[in-house]
Amino acid sequence: MPSNSTSTMFFYIYVLFSVKNDGHYIGYTNNLKRRLKEHNVGKNFQ
């Protein structure tokens, strides 16, 4: 039976600069604050 409700999920697209790699990279996440913290402690998902 089809549902009349819809679910919405938001994602953020970001551009970050890596001092270590001297370059920018683009990504996406559903939790921007968490991703920025991960970036700042050196977690890289490339």
N, C-alpha and C positions, 0 to 999 in steps of 0.2 A: 504494500500500500504506500503510495507516494506521500511524502511529508510536505507540508506547506511552509515549514520553517527553513531558514537558510542559515548557514554558518559563514562568518566572515573572518578571514585571517589576514593580518597585516604583516608586511615585511618592510624592512628598511634597506635601502641601497646606500652604500657608503663608499667613500674614497678616503683611504688612509695613506699616510706617508711613512715609510720605513727608513729610519736613519741608518739602520744596520745594512740594508740593501740599497740605500740611496735611490729610492724610487717609490712611486705611488702604486697602489693596487686597489681594485674594486671588488666588492663582495656584497653579500646580502645576509640579513639576519632578522629574526623576529624579536630579538632582545638587544637593542643597540647599546645600552649601558653595560651589559655583560660582555658584549663583543669588544667594546673599547677597553674595558679592564683587561680582557685576555690579550689584546694587542699590546697594551702597555707593559705586561709582564713577559712578553716575548712569545706567546703562543701564535703559531703561524699555521693557517689552514690551507695553504696553497698546495 
